Structure formats: structure tokens, C-alpha cells
């Protein structure tokens, strides 16, 4: 999966390329708001979807939620370096 943003002129900037078993959409899932990037598949893939409705019922102490928060923090740090 290619993660990218477009500037006001429509120019595409690739932020990351994700591989097998990586996640995306965690920032919106954890913090709400609107998406901050676009995703396009680079090859055939299978996805799992976790709706916000299902996610909000999972306790913050769940290992999966903790892992998502770590991923989000790492990506925020990387984003700050690229800005």
C-alpha cells in the first residue's frame, strides 16, 4: 500500500509504503477527525476493517490498542521530521 498526500496544486507526495501486516488509519481511529492521507494498493491485497463502533468498545489496556498507539506516535514523530 502506498500512503500519500496531495498538496494544493494536486502534486502527490509519497509518505510511506506499507507491507504485509502493517496498519493504516490508526490516527483517525484513535483521535477522530478526518483522514490525513490517501492509500492505494500497489498489488493485490487482503484487508481487515475495524469500525470505530467496534473499536470504542475495546479497553485502552488491550495489547492491540497499545500497539496502535505506539504506531501512531512513531508516525507522528516521522511526520514532524518530514515537515
C-alpha distance (Angstrom), angle and dihedral (degrees) to the residues before:
residue distance angle dihedral
X1 . . .
X2 3.76 . .
X3 3.80 116.3 .
X4 3.78 114.4 -156.1
X5 3.77 145.8 158.4
X6 3.77 130.2 -149.5
X7 3.78 123.1 -140.4
X8 3.79 125.0 -138.9
X9 3.83 89.5 -85.1
X10 3.80 92.5 53.6
X11 3.81 94.3 -107.1
X12 3.79 112.3 151.3
X13 3.82 120.3 -130.2
X14 3.80 116.2 -170.6
X15 3.80 109.8 -139.0
X16 3.80 99.6 179.6
X17 3.77 146.2 -19.2
X18 3.80 112.6 -132.4
X19 3.77 125.4 -153.6
X20 3.76 139.3 -163.1
X21 3.82 115.7 -33.1
X22 3.81 94.5 5.7
X23 3.79 121.5 132.6
X24 3.77 135.7 -133.4
X25 3.79 133.5 -178.0
X26 3.79 92.7 45.9
X27 3.80 95.2 125.9
X28 3.79 93.9 58.1
X29 3.80 91.3 40.8
X30 3.81 92.6 53.1
X31 3.79 101.3 34.4
X32 3.79 105.0 23.8
X33 3.76 123.1 -137.5
X34 3.76 126.9 99.4
X35 3.76 130.6 -43.4
X36 3.78 117.3 -84.7
X37 3.82 99.4 -160.0
X38 3.79 143.5 26.3
X39 3.80 128.1 -119.5
X40 3.79 129.4 -151.1
X41 3.80 126.3 178.0
X42 3.79 116.9 -117.8
X43 3.81 92.3 -163.4
X44 3.79 139.1 0.1
X45 3.79 110.6 -56.2
X46 3.78 144.2 168.4
X47 3.78 120.5 -128.2
X48 3.76 135.2 -162.5
X49 3.78 117.7 -150.1
X50 3.78 125.3 -151.2
X51 3.78 112.7 -170.5
X52 3.78 120.9 -143.9
X53 3.82 88.3 -120.0
X54 3.82 90.7 59.3
X55 3.80 93.8 39.4
X56 3.80 95.5 54.1
X57 3.82 90.0 61.3
X58 3.82 92.4 59.3
X59 3.83 113.9 93.5
X60 3.83 118.3 -115.9
X61 3.81 88.1 -121.2
X62 3.82 91.7 63.7
X63 3.85 110.4 117.4
X64 3.81 90.7 -129.2
X65 3.80 92.1 54.4
X66 3.80 90.8 47.1
X67 3.82 89.9 51.0
X68 3.82 91.4 49.9
X69 3.80 90.7 51.6
X70 3.82 90.8 51.8
X71 3.81 91.0 49.8
X72 3.80 90.4 48.9
X73 3.82 92.6 50.5
X74 3.81 91.9 48.8
X75 3.80 91.2 50.5
X76 3.79 92.0 47.7
X77 3.81 89.6 53.8
X78 3.82 90.8 48.7
X79 3.80 90.5 47.7
X80 3.81 90.8 52.2
X81 3.81 90.3 52.8
X82 3.81 91.7 51.1
X83 3.82 94.5 48.5
